Amino acid sequence: MENIHFAINNSALLPKSKLLNNILNGKHSLEPLKNKKGFLFSYSVLEKLMDNEAKHHTKTLTNKENRNIRSLSSGEQKKALLNYVMLQNPDFLILDSPFDSLDATSVIALKKRLVQLSSKINIIQIFNREEEVLPIITHVLEIENDKIIKEILIENYNFKIENFVFNGEIPKSSTAYKTIESPLISFKNVNVIYDENQILNNINWTIHQNEFWQLIGPNGSGKSTILSMIYGNNVKAYRQDVYLFGKKKGTGESVWDIKRKIGYFSPNILELFHRKQTVKQMVISGFYDSVGLYKVPSTLQNATAENWIKLLNLEIDKDIAIQNISIPKQRLVLIARAMIKNPPLLILDEPLINLDEKGTAIVVALINKIAKESNTTVLFVSHRIVKDIQPDFTYELTPTKNGSLGNVKKD
Ligand SMILES: Nc1ncnc2c1ncn2[C@@H]1O[C@H](COP(=O)(O)OP(=O)(O)OP(=O)(O)O)[C@@H](O)[C@H]1O
């Protein structure tokens, strides 16, 4: 039979969808997949295998290499997962957002490999953006209430984007910092070497108050390493010329003092956190730098949270558990949480991963609005170029065999 391959728009799946499991367990109406063995290729499967490797000191994914799977770049990890999955001899694969967190070169390599495999097996691809859809896809599955209701020929499927309107201006916080030491961040001739591999080569970068920066670079170029030197406790930052809020890192201010001045967003924040919290509690928790609310907020804090909720048109969702709202809405809530105290610096670490076109457009619009209407310095980090983001400057990392070089571009 001519191979039939399906795609599902991620935004059509419920937050706790069982559909993919049902398909894997044969509970579906898809004729070409009847009585066939499927396998899931997803970030959660990768996480589980990596956890098992760490717990049992095994090498399921990387038996030919000595390096720990966690220290590989996202592209290398996905390649290792695909090899592992294909060893199970599946008849079909469900690819859950396979290109998320991959840079352009890794996307091309993975796409090519998947297209090759599609001549032997059927594919179901969960996609976020039209540009990701594999050229071999023949049908888009329409989903309602976690069930497949229709198979639409790809040429008849409508990929449309709607506009989103914010309801007001970025709310001001009563706790906003009055004096902010300048420059906010300064790296002078910073070098990072891991296991004899040079990762960063002579990084020089200064960020001043009120600037909007984009940090961009392919997988493995050192973006997370730079962030961990600013926000985290990366020991590589000590004994080097890294200055945060006017002070040399490691000379006085604790990591907590530094974190208090930074609003931090990463899509993984929710994964670290299991208790149910409502949208509103999550927004307010940003005042306490906690993920979730454990204190009674003041009237003023409550009012500021209400202003954010109104701005984001989330009034009807405010008492719902954050796990039960859509992924784009979760991103808006977590960005509001990071921004609620109007911190001097807002770090947005890959806020667009796993979003469809509409979700990307909304989150990009919020980021541009924060940069324009607040005094907060925004540092937006991404492995891919995002066309509508409007930074003042871009810091680009370009890998070389002697570590990544940094280059400032005025946008
Ligand atoms: N603790 C570590 N030990 C050894 N190597 C490491 C360690 N942490 C990072 N690396 C290596 O440093 C390089 C840069 O990694 P980093 O995670 O900073 O890149 P990135 O640009 O954030 O990548 P991605 O877009 O894939 O998240 C990679 O080659 C990675 O394998």
The ligand as an SDF file (V2000), in Angstrom:
LIG
                    3D

 31 33  0  0  0  0  0  0  0  0999 V2000
   28.3260   19.8850   32.7010 N   0  0  0  0  0  0  0  0  0  0  0  0
   28.7990   19.6790   31.4760 C   0  0  0  0  0  0  0  0  0  0  0  0
   29.8250   18.8190   31.2490 N   0  0  0  0  0  0  0  0  0  0  0  0
   30.3060   18.6310   30.0020 C   0  0  0  0  0  0  0  0  0  0  0  0
   29.8510   19.2590   28.9000 N   0  0  0  0  0  0  0  0  0  0  0  0
   28.8370   20.1280   29.0660 C   0  0  0  0  0  0  0  0  0  0  0  0
   28.2640   20.3810   30.3580 C   0  0  0  0  0  0  0  0  0  0  0  0
   27.2770   21.2980   30.2080 N   0  0  0  0  0  0  0  0  0  0  0  0
   27.2350   21.6040   28.8920 C   0  0  0  0  0  0  0  0  0  0  0  0
   28.1700   20.8950   28.2140 N   0  0  0  0  0  0  0  0  0  0  0  0
   28.4540   20.9850   26.7520 C   0  0  0  0  0  0  0  0  0  0  0  0
   28.6170   22.3670   26.4610 O   0  0  0  0  0  0  0  0  0  0  0  0
   28.0940   22.6600   25.1720 C   0  0  0  0  0  0  0  0  0  0  0  0
   27.1310   23.8330   25.2930 C   0  0  0  0  0  0  0  0  0  0  0  0
   25.9520   23.3940   25.9500 O   0  0  0  0  0  0  0  0  0  0  0  0
   24.7220   24.3520   26.2400 P   0  0  0  0  0  0  0  0  0  0  0  0
   23.6760   23.4880   26.8890 O   0  0  0  0  0  0  0  0  0  0  0  0
   25.1820   25.5590   26.9710 O   0  0  0  0  0  0  0  0  0  0  0  0
   24.2990   24.7550   24.7650 O   0  0  0  0  0  0  0  0  0  0  0  0
   22.9120   25.3940   24.2480 P   0  0  0  0  0  0  0  0  0  0  0  0
   23.2960   26.4220   23.2370 O   0  0  0  0  0  0  0  0  0  0  0  0
   22.0980   25.8500   25.4110 O   0  0  0  0  0  0  0  0  0  0  0  0
   22.2540   24.1140   23.5380 O   0  0  0  0  0  0  0  0  0  0  0  0
   20.6930   23.7180   23.3060 P   0  0  0  0  0  0  0  0  0  0  0  0
   20.1360   24.6900   22.2840 O   0  0  0  0  0  0  0  0  0  0  0  0
   20.8290   22.3280   22.7490 O   0  0  0  0  0  0  0  0  0  0  0  0
   20.0090   23.7480   24.6230 O   0  0  0  0  0  0  0  0  0  0  0  0
   27.4680   21.3620   24.6390 C   0  0  0  0  0  0  0  0  0  0  0  0
   28.3870   20.7290   23.7660 O   0  0  0  0  0  0  0  0  0  0  0  0
   27.2810   20.5360   25.8770 C   0  0  0  0  0  0  0  0  0  0  0  0
   27.3730   19.1540   25.5250 O   0  0  0  0  0  0  0  0  0  0  0  0
  1  2  1  0
  2  3  1  0
  2  7  2  0
  3  4  2  0
  4  5  1  0
  5  6  2  0
  6  7  1  0
  6 10  1  0
  7  8  1  0
  8  9  2  0
  9 10  1  0
 10 11  1  0
 11 12  1  0
 11 30  1  0
 12 13  1  0
 13 14  1  0
 13 28  1  0
 14 15  1  0
 15 16  1  0
 16 17  2  0
 16 18  1  0
 16 19  1  0
 19 20  1  0
 20 21  2  0
 20 22  1  0
 20 23  1  0
 23 24  1  0
 24 25  2  0
 24 26  1  0
 24 27  1  0
 28 29  1  0
 28 30  1  0
 30 31  1  0
M  END
$$$$
